[in-house]
């Protein structure tokens, strides 16, 4: 018996032929060939294990004309790679991170693909696991760029999972140089420049949120030729410049690895503010650069990214974020005129006026001027946002192309939504990409629709929640009805009374009647008794002598007993239980037995309440 397999469509090869990286929207195909394909009922079996959930998806493939089986995992990978912007197990938004995040649960998933076969044995379909071949793949959302390897190789530096501006060659570099007037030294470098807008929600001089995502696998799925080799990257270098090309500040952020993970790096000034830079440094920054460094001499290892501030004082910017086809998040700020519009879809019905069913001769049919014949059903309200960019270059048109086909788009409006990030969908079906030597002649317009009708309301949480009702009902009348003469009940104080003990000896007890006017405790109810003392009792003669008790219900009735140690001042005596249910004894009593007291006077408050917990 011979069984062989082949895998096509990998974006990056792993440490063996059975490992690697693929994109969820690309064809990733498994081809299986077996010498047993002529057996009755023969099928190739593909079992895909989702490592995030441990769910299994099994498929049975009939042989093709050549006797082989072919299975394209593109569709199932596309469905099983998560694309939400919300960090798992939290309400935090990825693009708002202020510290690096290493995660194997966002825009990435790992799979175990088991390939084997089955056929009829004595009339029963039987799976043959002895020929199983297993592949382990890391899968990122997107297409890459025609299977272009974004991690780098022996010839190219690794880049982030972000669409690059082509502003690093020819007239593109000159365009950027004229925009921000960068110093000559930076003009001579290959830098992937992106412009970001100021964020003016609070008047502070910082930028919109911005992150860069990188491959963070620790060589579990990828060959070291394709990624930052484990242990060679020290971190990321940030250099911030003012408008006179002076370095405002420089700092480093460490890099981390994890099996099948992506590493998300905060790079916007708003992300870095407070943790890596202060407000004065943010105010002074005009542009900044980021790159990965490491090796024995801490040289540049990755491509370099540059960001520069684009200001517009006339309009409030709207920042748009989208999941691109490389598996990371890109963003662009629309800083010119933006408008909101509301479209209302209405459904109405007409009804007859007057009460036909209830009319009588003594109360005949009639209509009123406030009667309504045309009635409005609950309308469907849609909110749209029309955005306009500043002048954009040809390379920026290319940068934004993924925005128009992204399945996950979000928006921050500095002026309206209190800097909340809201899910939106792109209404435009056509995207015209200008190509005129990067002259700044064109604006890009974009029409969005809010994906959540309640765009500014969080109905699951409130900063000022409505307080719940008081769970306690207080009794405020206490009367001594038995027990030692050395223990008395003093004056009442609202929902408490004063207990006075005078030179009581060990084992003394008091029976207290409890009521609220004429109403007393109810048999079978759960009650709560607390007695607070501010004085220590003398040390008892024996260990057992220090224990007293509170019994809910008189000594003659049923009830629950709580024992206590009265040696520590300030520690309340608490009894919780079901009030006595004896039919032969009063039910509005509780008994209090004291341990050894010696001489002196001790006092404390007695509380009796319905409810649970420390009510007083």
Order of alpha helices (4+ residues) and beta strands (2+ residues): beta-beta-beta-beta-beta-beta-beta-alpha-beta-beta-beta-alpha-alpha-beta-beta-beta-beta-beta-beta-alpha-alpha-beta-beta-beta-beta-beta-beta-beta-beta-beta-alpha-beta-beta-beta-beta-beta-beta-beta-beta-beta-beta-beta-beta-beta-beta
